[in-house]
Amino acid sequence: MTYQAMLDRARKFERQGRPGEAAAVYADAAAEMEARGDWPSAVAVRARHARALAAAGNTGEAQRVLDTVERAAASMPGEVRAGLDAQAAHVLAAAGRTGEAARRAWAAMTGYGSLHDLRRAETAGVHAARLILKDAGPRGALRPLRELLAQMPPGGDGFRQVSAMLADAERRPDRDHDILVTDPECAPWGRLAAALAVGAHLAVGNGVAWNTLEHDGNDRTLLERDWGITDTASWREQVDRLLDAENCDPAIQMVLDRRGRGTDPRAWRGAIIGWCRERNISEDTVRDVTAMSATILRYESRFRADGLLSPDGRVESVYGYDFGRAVNMARWGLNAGYCDAEEAEKCVLTAGHRAHQVYPSWESFSAGYILGRMLRFDDGEFGEWYERSLTGHRILTDDPSSPWRRMTWG
């Protein structure tokens, strides 16, 4: 098999999401090049070998391969060194060495630029910008992004992408919560994105990207502290309860289901009492659930005043609160190592599908989500829980870059 055939085969494996097999083919190709004394080509292919190893999760071996080729490339032409910098950026990023990865991507951009290879220079520059944002955060990235942009030739697609990243960073408030974050490396549209957007309330509240399942953070600690989840089995139990809308107090939905179209508060209370007495439910519980109907009416009145509901709108279901949390439970489970990416995506898509079956619009979903959250935490106070939920709703319904503005419901 010729060198080119081997490289084509390795790239095909990469496109198919089989980086381990790609790494093995790159290694064989590099060995043959070394045996024939074609050292510049061997270094370039070893760098691709290291990147494929990192993509397969073998970051330790990837860094060892990278260290070996670094020494060999020191005296080689600028094109070889620029290519090595570009691949090293991916290896170091996969190993969690994001700051070093950003510097190598920047070096690759400079190297390709000196060779007048503008296409590769742009690609490396965009990669450097994304790594800078990930390493320093939006506020810390402002100065290096401006410096990076100053070194990029204007007018190209890469220049426009980095300009957009800089503009987003400049607009972002100096806080890490109640903000809309979109990962530029992940699609902001499509079936999976639409399902991920069902979890956008929590993503906005926590200041994490709404359109990706991967993020930085100690999700094992969060899951154990807030949910009592310590392993795959307990994660699976909780995510199933959320997907089946069984985490919220079932009395809430029972109360909502007793309200007919046009029913006044007194008739609604009567319907609730009648349902309870048919089932011999205790008088204490009857008092509690009828009081709940009055609490719901108070929240709906405030929702209308604040634009969460239309002037004649009302909440038909709080299942959205469980579906929205199910999306985030999938994210947390993946990052905690309690499920793989395929299982996490399946949970997200299920949550999105079930939300679309229950609600007719993003706005009605949001109102249902917030009512469920208020009845769990706010206790009729209209305090911080309410104010932050209202902030999230307004961001998601008003911001032009919000997925709720860019994608139709369902």
URVEN-V616364 format. One record per residue. RES is the residue in three letters. SS is DSSP state (H for helix, E for strand, C for the rest). PHI is phi in radians with two decimals (* if undefined). D_FIRST is the distance of its C-alpha to the first C-alpha in whole Angstrom. Layout:
res = [RES:RES]
ss = [SS:SS]
phi = [PHI:PHI]
d_first = [D_FIRST:D_FIRST]
//
This chain:
res = [MET:THR:TYR:GLN:ALA:MET:LEU:ASP:ARG:ALA:ARG:LYS:PHE:GLU:ARG:GLN:GLY:ARG:PRO:GLY:GLU:ALA:ALA:ALA:VAL:TYR:ALA:ASP:ALA:ALA:ALA:GLU:MET:GLU:ALA:ARG:GLY:ASP:TRP:PRO:SER:ALA:VAL:ALA:VAL:ARG:ALA:ARG:HIS:ALA:ARG:ALA:LEU:ALA:ALA:ALA:GLY:ASN:THR:GLY:GLU:ALA:GLN:ARG:VAL:LEU:ASP:THR:VAL:GLU:ARG:ALA:ALA:ALA:SER:MET:PRO:GLY:GLU:VAL:ARG:ALA:GLY:LEU:ASP:ALA:GLN:ALA:ALA:HIS:VAL:LEU:ALA:ALA:ALA:GLY:ARG:THR:GLY:GLU:ALA:ALA:ARG:ARG:ALA:TRP:ALA:ALA:MET:THR:GLY:TYR:GLY:SER:LEU:HIS:ASP:LEU:ARG:ARG:ALA:GLU:THR:ALA:GLY:VAL:HIS:ALA:ALA:ARG:LEU:ILE:LEU:LYS:ASP:ALA:GLY:PRO:ARG:GLY:ALA:LEU:ARG:PRO:LEU:ARG:GLU:LEU:LEU:ALA:GLN:MET:PRO:PRO:GLY:GLY:ASP:GLY:PHE:ARG:GLN:VAL:SER:ALA:MET:LEU:ALA:ASP:ALA:GLU:ARG:ARG:PRO:ASP:ARG:ASP:HIS:ASP:ILE:LEU:VAL:THR:ASP:PRO:GLU:CYS:ALA:PRO:TRP:GLY:ARG:LEU:ALA:ALA:ALA:LEU:ALA:VAL:GLY:ALA:HIS:LEU:ALA:VAL:GLY:ASN:GLY:VAL:ALA:TRP:ASN:THR:LEU:GLU:HIS:ASP:GLY:ASN:ASP:ARG:THR:LEU:LEU:GLU:ARG:ASP:TRP:GLY:ILE:THR:ASP:THR:ALA:SER:TRP:ARG:GLU:GLN:VAL:ASP:ARG:LEU:LEU:ASP:ALA:GLU:ASN:CYS:ASP:PRO:ALA:ILE:GLN:MET:VAL:LEU:ASP:ARG:ARG:GLY:ARG:GLY:THR:ASP:PRO:ARG:ALA:TRP:ARG:GLY:ALA:ILE:ILE:GLY:TRP:CYS:ARG:GLU:ARG:ASN:ILE:SER:GLU:ASP:THR:VAL:ARG:ASP:VAL:THR:ALA:MET:SER:ALA:THR:ILE:LEU:ARG:TYR:GLU:SER:ARG:PHE:ARG:ALA:ASP:GLY:LEU:LEU:SER:PRO:ASP:GLY:ARG:VAL:GLU:SER:VAL:TYR:GLY:TYR:ASP:PHE:GLY:ARG:ALA:VAL:ASN:MET:ALA:ARG:TRP:GLY:LEU:ASN:ALA:GLY:TYR:CYS:ASP:ALA:GLU:GLU:ALA:GLU:LYS:CYS:VAL:LEU:THR:ALA:GLY:HIS:ARG:ALA:HIS:GLN:VAL:TYR:PRO:SER:TRP:GLU:SER:PHE:SER:ALA:GLY:TYR:ILE:LEU:GLY:ARG:MET:LEU:ARG:PHE:ASP:ASP:GLY:GLU:PHE:GLY:GLU:TRP:TYR:GLU:ARG:SER:LEU:THR:GLY:HIS:ARG:ILE:LEU:THR:ASP:ASP:PRO:SER:SER:PRO:TRP:ARG:ARG:MET:THR:TRP:GLY]
ss = [C:C:H:H:H:H:H:H:H:H:H:H:H:H:H:C:C:C:H:H:H:H:H:H:H:H:H:H:H:H:H:H:H:H:H:C:C:C:H:H:H:H:H:H:H:H:H:H:H:H:H:H:H:H:H:C:C:C:H:H:H:H:H:H:H:H:H:H:H:H:H:H:H:C:C:C:C:H:H:H:H:H:H:H:H:H:H:H:H:H:H:H:H:H:C:C:C:H:H:H:H:H:H:H:H:H:H:H:H:H:H:H:H:H:C:C:C:H:H:H:H:H:H:H:H:H:H:H:H:H:H:H:H:H:H:H:H:H:H:H:C:H:H:H:H:H:H:H:H:H:C:C:C:C:C:C:H:H:H:H:H:H:H:H:H:H:H:H:H:H:H:C:C:C:C:C:C:C:C:C:E:C:C:C:C:C:C:C:C:C:H:H:H:H:H:H:H:H:H:H:H:H:H:H:H:H:C:C:E:C:C:C:C:C:C:C:C:C:H:H:H:H:H:H:H:H:H:C:C:C:C:H:H:H:H:H:H:H:H:H:H:H:H:C:C:C:C:C:C:H:H:H:H:H:H:H:H:C:C:C:C:C:C:C:H:H:H:H:H:H:H:H:H:H:H:H:H:H:C:C:C:C:H:H:H:H:H:H:H:H:H:H:H:H:H:H:H:H:H:H:H:H:H:H:H:C:C:C:C:C:C:C:C:C:C:C:C:C:H:H:H:H:H:H:H:H:H:H:H:H:H:H:H:H:H:H:C:C:C:C:H:H:H:H:H:H:H:H:H:H:H:H:H:H:H:H:H:H:C:C:C:H:H:H:H:H:H:H:H:H:H:H:H:H:H:H:H:C:C:C:C:C:C:H:H:H:H:H:H:H:H:H:H:H:H:H:H:H:C:C:C:C:H:H:H:H:C:C:C:C]
phi = [*:-1.26:-0.93:-1.09:-1.11:-1.12:-1.15:-1.08:-1.15:-1.10:-1.14:-1.11:-1.05:-1.11:-1.10:-1.47:1.30:-2.11:-1.15:-1.09:-1.22:-1.08:-1.05:-1.12:-1.21:-1.03:-1.08:-1.13:-1.12:-1.12:-1.09:-1.15:-1.12:-1.12:-1.10:-1.65:1.38:-1.56:-1.18:-1.03:-1.15:-1.09:-1.08:-1.07:-1.32:-1.07:-1.13:-1.15:-1.02:-1.09:-1.10:-1.14:-1.04:-1.10:-1.12:-1.45:1.66:-1.67:-1.24:-1.09:-1.14:-1.05:-1.21:-1.15:-1.09:-1.07:-1.05:-1.15:-1.29:-1.00:-1.14:-1.22:-1.50:-0.98:-1.83:-1.64:-1.04:-1.02:-1.10:-1.15:-1.16:-1.12:-1.11:-1.13:-1.03:-1.09:-1.26:-1.05:-1.03:-1.22:-1.12:-1.16:-1.11:-1.13:-1.49:1.46:-1.67:-1.15:-1.08:-1.12:-1.07:-1.09:-1.15:-1.21:-1.12:-1.09:-1.08:-1.10:-1.05:-1.10:-1.11:-1.15:-1.09:-1.17:-1.61:1.10:-1.64:-1.17:-1.10:-1.21:-1.08:-1.11:-1.03:-1.15:-1.12:-1.12:-1.08:-1.06:-1.08:-1.13:-1.21:-1.06:-1.07:-1.17:-1.35:-1.77:1.40:-0.99:-1.23:-1.24:-1.51:-1.01:-1.13:-1.10:-1.14:-1.11:-1.15:-1.09:-1.07:-1.14:-1.66:-1.67:-1.14:-1.21:1.72:-1.47:-1.13:-1.09:-1.05:-1.15:-1.12:-1.18:-1.04:-1.14:-1.09:-1.11:-1.09:-1.10:-1.12:-1.20:-1.41:-1.19:-1.08:-1.43:-2.72:-1.99:-2.54:0.93:-2.45:-1.55:-2.12:-2.09:-1.31:-1.20:-1.54:-2.06:-1.14:-1.61:-2.58:1.81:-1.07:-1.19:-1.07:-1.10:-1.26:-1.06:-1.15:-1.15:-1.68:-1.20:-0.99:-1.21:-1.06:-1.11:-1.05:-1.62:1.22:-1.97:-1.11:-1.34:-1.78:-2.47:-1.60:-1.80:-2.80:-1.44:2.55:-1.59:-1.30:-1.10:-1.10:-1.03:-1.14:-1.24:-1.19:-1.67:-2.23:1.22:-1.60:-2.25:-2.79:-1.09:-1.11:-1.24:-1.13:-1.07:-1.08:-1.22:-1.17:-1.14:-1.11:-1.18:-1.14:-1.57:0.97:-1.98:-1.54:-1.21:-1.06:-1.09:-1.10:-1.10:-1.19:-1.03:-1.09:-1.08:-1.23:-1.44:-1.58:-1.50:-1.06:1.39:-1.28:-1.41:-0.95:-1.16:-1.14:-1.11:-1.07:-1.10:-1.13:-1.14:-1.08:-1.07:-1.06:-1.18:-1.24:-1.09:-1.93:0.99:-1.41:-1.07:-1.11:-1.06:-1.17:-1.04:-1.09:-1.10:-1.33:-1.23:-1.13:-1.08:-1.09:-1.18:-1.11:-1.08:-1.07:-1.11:-1.13:-1.11:-1.11:-1.20:-1.01:-1.14:-1.11:-1.67:1.47:-1.29:-2.22:-1.19:-0.96:-1.98:-1.42:-2.66:-1.62:-1.71:-2.70:-1.85:-1.06:-1.02:-1.12:-1.26:-1.14:-1.11:-1.27:-1.08:-1.03:-1.28:-1.10:-1.12:-1.07:-1.14:-1.11:-1.12:-1.28:-1.51:1.47:-1.62:-2.72:-1.71:-1.08:-1.11:-1.19:-1.10:-1.10:-1.07:-1.11:-1.09:-1.11:-1.13:-1.06:-1.10:-1.07:-1.22:-1.10:-1.18:-1.29:-1.59:-1.99:-1.66:-2.83:-1.06:-1.13:-1.20:-1.06:-1.08:-1.10:-1.15:-1.05:-1.20:-1.08:-1.02:-1.17:-1.15:-1.20:-1.45:-2.13:-1.51:0.96:1.27:-1.55:0.92:-1.69:-1.09:-1.01:-1.23:-1.08:-1.24:-1.15:-1.13:-1.05:-1.06:-1.05:-1.18:-1.05:-1.29:-1.65:-1.90:-1.18:-1.04:-1.59:-1.20:-1.09:-1.24:-1.55:-1.64:-2.16:-1.28:-1.16:1.42]
d_first = [0:4:7:8:6:7:10:11:10:12:15:15:16:19:20:21:23:20:20:20:16:15:17:15:11:13:14:11:10:13:13:11:13:16:15:15:18:16:19:20:16:16:20:19:16:18:21:19:18:22:23:20:22:25:25:24:28:27:28:30:26:25:28:27:24:25:28:26:24:27:29:26:26:30:30:27:27:29:26:24:27:28:24:25:28:27:25:27:30:28:28:31:32:31:33:36:36:37:39:37:34:36:37:33:32:35:34:31:33:35:32:30:34:34:31:33:30:32:30:28:32:33:30:31:35:35:33:36:38:37:37:40:42:41:42:45:46:48:51:49:46:49:49:45:44:47:45:42:43:45:42:40:40:42:42:38:37:36:40:41:39:41:44:44:43:46:49:48:48:52:53:52:56:56:56:53:54:56:53:50:47:44:40:38:35:36:37:41:41:40:41:40:41:44:45:44:47:49:49:50:53:52:49:52:54:52:50:47:44:45:42:39:40:38:41:42:45:46:46:47:50:51:51:53:56:56:55:55:51:50:47:45:48:50:48:47:51:52:49:50:54:53:51:54:56:58:58:61:65:65:68:67:66:69:71:69:69:72:73:73:73:76:77:80:80:83:81:78:79:81:78:77:80:80:77:77:81:79:77:80:78:80:82:81:77:79:80:77:75:78:78:74:74:77:74:71:74:74:71:70:73:72:68:70:72:68:66:64:66:68:71:72:68:68:66:65:62:61:58:56:57:55:52:52:52:49:47:47:47:44:43:45:43:40:41:43:40:42:39:36:35:35:38:40:38:40:43:43:43:45:48:47:48:51:52:52:54:57:57:57:56:55:59:60:57:58:62:61:59:61:64:62:62:65:67:65:65:68:71:72:73:71:69:66:64:65:65:61:61:62:61:57:58:59:56:54:56:57:54:52:49:50:48:51:52:48:48:50:51:49]
//
